[in-house]
Amino acid sequence: MSGRSDEPTATATPAEPAATRGAERRHHDRVSLRFPVDVFISADRVVRGIALNLSVSGALLGLPCSLPLGHEVRLRLELTDGDAPLELRAMVVRKMPSGSASTVRFGVHFILPRGEAARRLRRLVFS
């Protein structure tokens, strides 16, 4: 990050208990985190957004543009653990209303996070 005041900053809030999620189809616990994310939509297009929550299998992102369901992207997550940004592949699996005309919310599913990437995700979600 360049330190500009208009860039998203990383913050964490307690995880939402599984019992309060209603009918959502979650296979992994999610934690409410806010941190910057770069989304590589194609080889020559990158957009900056914010991650709104995180699980070991996916995230909810707020982005300034729309993406089609099923679209594969590469993510660079600036996690709250102080380590280097984490890069993962993900697929857009859900689109949700955001309440803002300038932001669209997307659920993404991580594609095969392994090794250190999977360990960092577990550490953040379960700490």
N, C-alpha and C positions, 0 to 999 in steps of 0.2 A: 504494500500500500504506500501511496505517496504522502500520506499524512494530511491530505486536503480535508477541510472541515465538512464538506458535503458528501464524503464517502461514508458508507455504513461502518459502524464499529461493532466489535464482538461483545455481546452481553449474554448472560445466562439467567434463566429463571427455572424454578423447580419443575420437574416432570409432572405431567397430568396423569393422575391415577387411571389405570386401565378401566376401572368400573365406570368412569364418567364419560367414556367415549361413545356410549350408545351403540348404534348398529354398524359403526365403521368396521371394516374388515382388516384389522391389524394383526400381523403375525409377530411383530417385535415391539417392545416398548419404545416410546418416543420421548425425547426430552425437548423442552422449549428452549431453543438457543437462537440467537440472532448473530449472524456473522456474514461477512462479504463472500460472494461467490462469483467467479467468472465462468460464463457458460459459452463454450466454443460450439456454436450452432453449425458451422461449416468450416472448411479450411481457411476461409478469409473473413469470417464474421464472429466476433466475440462481443457479448453483452455483459454488463455488470449488474448483478442483482443482489438479493439478500436471502440467506437461508433463514427460515422461520422456525423450523424444528428439524430434528434429526433422529434417525434410528440406525441400527446397524445395516438395514436393508434399503434405506431411502431417505428422502428429505422433502420438505415443503419449501418451495422457492417462490419469491416474489420477483418478477421480472418486468422490464419496461416494454416487452413485446410479446406477441403471441407465438406459440409453437404448436405444431400438430401432434395429436396423440400418436404414440408409437415412434416418434422421432428420437433417434439416438444422438446424444450430446456427450461432450467431454466437459467435466467440471474441474475447476480449481477452487477448493474450499479453504478459506483462511480460518481454520478452526481456532477455538479458544484455548487450546492446550499449549500455545507458545512455540510449537514446532513449525517447520517449513510447511507451506501450503500442501494440502493433500489433493492429488489428481486421481480422478475416477471416471469411468464411463458410466452413463446412466441412460435410462429410457423414460420418456414422458408417458406417464400412465394415467394422469388425472388432471383436469382443469377445473378450477373453482373460482367463484366470484371473489373479488378482493375488496370491494367497497371503495375502490379508488379508480378513477379513469386512467391514471398513468401507470398502474401496476396490474399485472395478471398473475394469479397464483397457480402454480403447477406442482403436482406430486410427481416425483421421479423415483424410480427404482434403480438402485445401483446394480451394475452388471459385474458380477463375480469379484467383489473386493476380497483380496487375499493378503496373506502375510502381514506386513507392518500396517497396511491400510486398514485391514479388518481389526487388528489389535487397537489401533488408535480410535476407530469408531466405537468399539466396545468400551474402551476406557472412558470416553466422553459420555456415552449414554448411561453407563452403569456406575459412574463415580458419584 
